[in-house]
Amino acid sequence: MELNFVTGITSLATAAKTLIGTVTVPLGVSKLVEVGTSLSSLGLTTLFSYDHILELECNDAGGAWGGTQQFAFGGPAVLGTDVAPEMKAQVKDCDINVAPNSHITFSVTSSCSPTIKPGCRGFGKFK
């Protein structure tokens, strides 16, 4: 069985680590097999790179969780005053053991402080 999830959207206002959501691992799954981020931004911006790190943490999975997991995501470098830059969602394959009913927190750290506040969602797939 595959189960997909998407976190709510959160504003990335600084280059500091920002919590973007928490997901409860559903019953009947044992692996997290995909993770990704979706960025969105409307409005004028100057030079800005949307590179970021997605970090997953779980404190209540016992031995099933292998510790903090980090994934690097590239992004478009917006040059000039692009009104609505295209930012495609990015997916990373993974193979992480999970425990049902445990909670995985998703945080993002941007490569720099944005001139506008892009929104970010985390998403993924359990098997």
C-alpha positions as semicolon CSV with decimal commas, in nm:
position;residue;x (nm);y (nm);z (nm)
1;M;0,000;0,000;0,000
2;E;0,126;0,350;-0,086
3;L;0,015;0,654;0,111
4;N;0,101;1,007;0,000
5;F;0,103;1,319;0,218
6;V;0,148;1,695;0,185
7;T;0,214;1,943;0,467
8;G;0,048;2,282;0,489
9;I;0,221;2,581;0,333
10;T;0,462;2,782;0,550
11;S;0,639;3,108;0,476
12;L;1,020;3,099;0,458
13;A;1,110;3,444;0,591
14;T;1,478;3,388;0,676
15;A;1,770;3,153;0,617
16;A;1,704;2,999;0,961
17;K;1,566;2,648;1,001
18;T;1,186;2,673;0,966
19;L;0,934;2,407;1,067
20;I;0,702;2,345;0,770
21;G;0,494;2,061;0,912
22;T;0,457;1,739;1,107
23;V;0,327;1,413;0,962
24;T;0,192;1,118;1,161
25;V;0,305;0,786;1,013
26;P;-0,009;0,588;0,921
27;L;-0,078;0,227;1,013
28;G;0,016;-0,039;0,759
29;V;0,338;0,120;0,631
30;S;0,702;0,055;0,719
31;K;0,906;0,283;0,488
32;L;0,926;0,643;0,380
33;V;1,024;0,611;0,014
34;E;0,997;0,965;-0,128
35;V;1,025;1,318;0,007
36;G;1,010;1,651;-0,165
37;T;0,941;2,021;-0,145
38;S;0,725;2,258;-0,339
39;L;0,810;2,629;-0,330
40;S;0,582;2,910;-0,437
41;S;0,644;3,280;-0,464
42;L;0,447;3,568;-0,607
43;G;0,569;3,924;-0,636
44;L;0,878;4,105;-0,750
45;T;1,214;3,981;-0,635
46;T;1,576;4,060;-0,696
47;L;1,863;3,813;-0,719
48;F;1,776;3,514;-0,504
49;S;1,858;3,145;-0,508
50;Y;1,592;2,899;-0,392
51;D;1,842;2,630;-0,286
52;H;1,742;2,474;0,045
53;I;1,789;2,181;0,282
54;L;1,494;1,964;0,386
55;E;1,550;1,808;0,728
56;L;1,338;1,525;0,874
57;E;1,341;1,440;1,243
58;C;1,150;1,184;1,449
59;N;1,178;1,151;1,827
60;D;0,915;0,885;1,896
61;A;0,993;0,598;1,655
62;G;1,235;0,406;1,874
63;G;1,490;0,199;1,681
64;A;1,299;0,222;1,352
65;W;1,420;0,575;1,277
66;G;1,782;0,616;1,172
67;G;1,825;0,968;1,311
68;T;1,799;1,307;1,145
69;Q;1,776;1,285;0,766
70;Q;1,879;1,575;0,540
71;F;1,816;1,630;0,169
72;A;1,965;1,906;-0,049
73;F;1,739;2,069;-0,307
74;G;1,854;2,302;-0,580
75;G;1,631;2,573;-0,710
76;P;1,611;2,841;-0,973
77;A;1,823;3,149;-0,931
78;V;1,586;3,437;-0,993
79;L;1,760;3,722;-1,172
80;G;1,622;4,071;-1,205
81;T;1,255;4,128;-1,139
82;D;1,077;3,808;-1,239
83;V;0,713;3,854;-1,134
84;A;0,632;3,483;-1,094
85;P;0,935;3,257;-1,132
86;E;0,864;2,893;-1,219
87;M;0,958;2,669;-0,929
88;K;0,888;2,304;-0,996
89;A;0,841;2,063;-0,707
90;Q;1,142;1,841;-0,649
91;V;1,140;1,480;-0,527
92;K;1,413;1,269;-0,368
93;D;1,393;0,891;-0,339
94;C;1,475;0,747;0,003
95;D;1,443;0,423;0,197
96;I;1,385;0,513;0,562
97;N;1,231;0,278;0,818
98;V;0,931;0,427;0,998
99;A;0,709;0,323;1,287
100;P;0,329;0,365;1,267
101;N;0,190;0,648;1,482
102;S;0,530;0,816;1,513
103;H;0,564;1,181;1,411
104;I;0,806;1,313;1,149
105;T;0,880;1,685;1,152
106;F;0,975;1,858;0,828
107;S;1,198;2,166;0,843
108;V;1,359;2,373;0,567
109;T;1,666;2,594;0,576
110;S;1,706;2,830;0,279
111;S;2,046;2,908;0,136
112;C;1,992;3,279;0,206
113;S;1,729;3,521;0,337
114;P;1,474;3,585;0,062
115;T;1,379;3,934;-0,053
116;I;1,018;3,812;-0,050
117;K;0,874;3,530;0,158
118;P;0,829;3,218;-0,054
119;G;0,590;2,951;0,067
120;C;0,707;2,593;0,115
121;R;0,531;2,258;0,147
122;G;0,682;1,920;0,223
123;F;0,543;1,604;0,071
124;G;0,624;1,237;0,035
125;K;0,516;0,877;0,008
126;F;0,501;0,589;0,255
127;K;0,500;0,218;0,162
